[in-house]
Amino acid sequence: MSIQAYDINLGPAGSNTATQVIEASAQICDFLSSGSAFDQIEVRPNFMQGAATLKLGQGFDAGAIIDRWLIVNKGATAIAGQVMLSTAGFRNFRISGDVNVLDGGKSRTLANLAYAGFTASSPAAGNYARLQLWNPAASGKRAVVEALWLWGSAATTILIQDSTAALANTYEAASPKLLGGVAGAATCMYDTTAVQPVTPSIIGIQVIAAQLQIVKFAEPIVIPPGHGLLAASQGVSVGTTANFEWYEEPNT
């Protein structure tokens, strides 16, 4: 029986360092360790077209001894970790006493996948304010919204809706929760319109004048590419602000 751990260092998916070849005779490949609980690798034994995509802690049995293993990063961030290659008879099962609690939020922040953003629309006489978290059609990502904060200069109802066109004005780009990190794909937008927003809506939020309203969803709202999460005031001439909190992942 042969058991050997190998270090893997993979650049982001699509880069010229996103693949690594390991030449070793083995039948089983286990994804042993990595810097993030959300990392995924694709394993291609002997460069076969058929491949297995492994999450951290998962393994793949090729069914026969293989001499060359192509490892491919499937995620948007670099991977530094280990795979275990072994012959039949060994499996990398975890047992009681070896328990790892994964903090998903922290892992996403450290991987520069978590973001927050702010947008605002000033009062405009005879017009309705609209705020939006917009995910560009070519982003290749989906934005998973966990919470938002709404404020109005006067009492109003703010409708939370799907939209398929970006608003006219960009307020700011996504700010990474990893300080010093890279901005996300989604952007915070705003405008005003003379047309009162109408249903259907995901939800309607009652906002008290000059009081911040925090909305925490039981399940997150997912924004695919080419869609935006719209916060539209039903009150005329009301200034509004919105803070969005979300993370991004490949839209696969």
C-alpha positions in Angstrom: 0.0 0.0 0.0 1.4 3.4 -1.0 0.4 6.7 0.6 2.0 10.1 -0.2 0.9 13.7 0.3 1.8 16.3 -2.3 1.8 20.1 -2.1 -0.3 21.9 -4.7 0.1 25.6 -5.6 -2.5 26.7 -8.1 -3.2 30.1 -9.5 -6.8 31.3 -10.1 -8.9 29.5 -12.7 -8.0 30.5 -16.2 -4.5 31.7 -15.4 -1.4 30.0 -16.7 -0.6 28.7 -13.2 -4.0 27.2 -12.6 -2.9 23.6 -13.3 -0.3 21.3 -11.8 0.9 17.8 -12.9 1.8 15.2 -10.3 3.6 12.1 -11.6 2.9 9.3 -9.1 1.5 5.8 -9.3 -1.8 5.8 -7.3 -5.4 5.0 -7.6 -7.0 7.4 -5.2 -6.7 11.2 -4.9 -8.0 13.0 -1.8 -8.2 16.8 -1.5 -6.5 17.0 1.9 -6.0 20.6 2.8 -6.4 24.2 1.5 -6.5 27.8 2.7 -10.3 28.1 2.2 -13.2 25.8 2.9 -14.7 26.9 -0.5 -11.7 25.8 -2.7 -12.4 23.2 -5.4 -10.1 21.3 -7.6 -10.6 19.2 -10.8 -8.7 15.9 -10.9 -7.9 14.4 -14.4 -6.2 11.0 -14.1 -3.8 10.5 -17.0 -5.2 13.7 -18.5 -8.5 12.0 -19.3 -11.4 14.0 -20.6 -13.6 12.7 -17.8 -12.7 14.4 -14.5 -13.9 14.7 -10.9 -14.4 18.0 -9.1 -13.5 17.8 -5.5 -14.3 20.0 -2.6 -12.1 20.1 0.5 -12.1 16.7 2.2 -13.5 14.8 -0.8 -11.7 12.0 -2.7 -11.7 10.3 -6.1 -11.1 6.7 -6.9 -9.9 6.2 -10.5 -10.5 2.4 -10.4 -7.0 1.5 -11.4 -3.4 2.6 -10.9 -2.7 5.9 -12.6 0.8 7.4 -13.3 0.0 11.1 -14.0 -2.5 13.3 -12.2 -3.6 16.7 -13.6 -4.9 19.0 -10.9 -6.9 22.1 -12.0 -8.1 25.0 -9.9 -11.8 25.6 -10.5 -12.1 28.8 -8.3 -11.3 32.5 -8.7 -8.6 32.5 -6.0 -5.3 30.8 -5.7 -5.0 27.5 -3.8 -2.1 26.4 -1.6 -2.7 23.0 -0.1 -2.2 19.3 -0.3 -3.6 16.3 -2.1 -3.1 12.7 -0.9 -2.3 10.0 -3.5 -2.7 6.4 -2.5 -3.3 2.9 -3.8 -6.5 0.9 -3.1 -7.2 0.2 0.6 -6.6 3.7 2.0 -9.3 6.4 2.4 -9.0 9.8 4.0 -12.0 9.6 6.3 -12.1 11.9 9.3 -13.0 10.4 12.7 -14.1 11.7 16.1 -11.3 13.6 17.7 -10.4 15.2 14.4 -13.2 17.7 14.1 -12.8 20.9 12.1 -15.4 23.7 12.4 -15.4 25.8 9.2 -16.1 29.5 9.6 -17.6 30.1 6.1 -17.9 33.9 6.5 -14.3 34.3 7.6 -13.1 32.0 4.8 -14.9 34.1 2.2 -13.5 37.3 3.6 -9.9 35.9 3.6 -10.4 34.7 0.1 -11.5 38.2 -1.0 -15.0 37.0 -1.9 -17.0 39.1 0.6 -18.1 42.7 0.0 -20.2 45.6 1.2 -21.3 48.7 -0.6 -23.2 51.9 -0.1 -25.4 54.0 -2.4 -27.7 57.0 -2.1 -30.2 59.1 -4.0 -30.9 62.7 -3.0 -34.5 64.0 -2.8 -35.8 65.1 -6.2 -39.0 67.0 -6.5 -41.8 65.0 -8.1 -39.5 61.9 -8.5 -39.0 58.5 -6.9 -35.6 57.4 -5.7 -34.1 54.0 -6.8 -31.0 52.2 -5.5 -29.5 49.1 -6.9 -26.8 46.4 -6.4 -26.0 45.6 -10.1 -24.2 42.4 -11.3 -22.8 43.0 -14.8 -23.8 40.5 -17.5 -20.2 39.6 -18.3 -19.1 39.3 -14.6 -19.1 35.5 -14.6 -20.1 35.7 -10.9 -23.3 35.5 -8.9 -23.7 37.9 -6.0 -25.3 36.3 -2.9 -26.9 39.1 -0.8 -27.2 38.4 2.9 -28.5 41.7 4.3 -29.2 45.3 3.5 -29.7 48.5 5.4 -32.3 51.1 4.2 -32.9 54.7 5.2 -35.3 57.4 4.0 -35.5 61.1 4.7 -39.3 60.6 5.1 -41.5 57.7 6.0 -42.1 55.5 2.9 -42.3 52.0 1.5 -39.3 50.7 -0.3 -39.9 47.9 -2.7 -37.2 45.2 -3.1 -37.3 44.0 -6.7 -35.5 42.2 -9.5 -34.2 44.4 -12.3 -32.5 43.5 -15.6 -31.0 46.9 -16.5 -28.4 48.9 -14.7 -29.5 52.3 -13.2 -28.1 55.4 -14.8 -25.5 56.4 -12.1 -22.7 54.5 -10.4 -22.3 55.5 -6.7 -19.3 53.2 -5.8 -17.7 49.9 -6.6 -17.9 47.0 -4.2 -15.7 47.3 -1.2 -13.9 44.1 -0.1 -14.3 43.1 3.5 -10.7 42.0 3.3 -9.2 45.4 3.9 -6.7 46.2 1.2 -8.3 43.6 -1.1 -9.7 43.9 -4.6 -13.1 45.3 -5.4 -15.9 42.9 -6.4 -17.7 42.6 -9.7 -21.0 44.1 -8.5 -21.5 47.9 -8.3 -23.8 50.2 -6.3 -26.0 52.3 -8.6 -28.7 55.0 -8.2 -31.2 57.2 -10.1 -34.6 58.9 -9.8 -37.6 58.4 -12.0 -40.9 60.2 -12.5 -42.7 56.8 -12.7 -43.8 55.3 -9.4 -42.5 51.8 -8.9 -45.1 49.0 -9.0 -45.2 45.4 -8.0 -44.4 42.6 -8.3 -41.8 42.8 -5.5 -39.7 40.4 -3.5 -40.7 42.3 -0.3 -41.8 45.8 0.7 -40.0 47.5 3.6 -41.7 50.1 5.7 -39.1 52.8 6.5 -39.7 55.3 9.3 -38.4 58.8 8.6 -34.6 59.2 9.3 -34.4 55.7 11.0 -32.1 53.0 9.7 -34.0 49.8 8.8 -31.9 46.6 8.8 -33.2 43.7 6.6 -31.6 40.3 7.3 -33.0 37.6 5.0 -33.8 34.1 6.2 -32.3 32.8 3.0 -30.0 34.9 0.8 -31.0 36.6 -2.4 -28.9 35.5 -5.4 -28.2 38.0 -8.2 -27.1 36.2 -11.4 -25.1 38.1 -14.1 -27.3 40.7 -15.9 -29.6 41.3 -12.9 -29.7 43.8 -10.1 -31.3 43.9 -6.7 -33.4 47.1 -6.8 -34.6 49.2 -3.8 -37.3 51.5 -5.1 -39.1 54.1 -3.0 -42.9 54.5 -3.4 -42.7 57.9 -1.7 -42.2 60.9 -4.0 -39.4 63.4 -3.2 -37.8 61.1 -0.6 -34.0 60.9 -0.3 -32.9 57.3 0.3 -29.7 55.3 1.1 -28.9 51.6 1.0 -26.0 49.5 2.3 -25.7 46.0 0.7 -23.8 43.1 2.2 -22.9 40.1 -0.1 -20.4 37.7 -1.3 -19.5 36.5 -4.9 -18.8 33.1 -6.3 -18.4 31.7 -9.8 -21.7 31.4 -11.7 -21.4 27.7 -12.4 
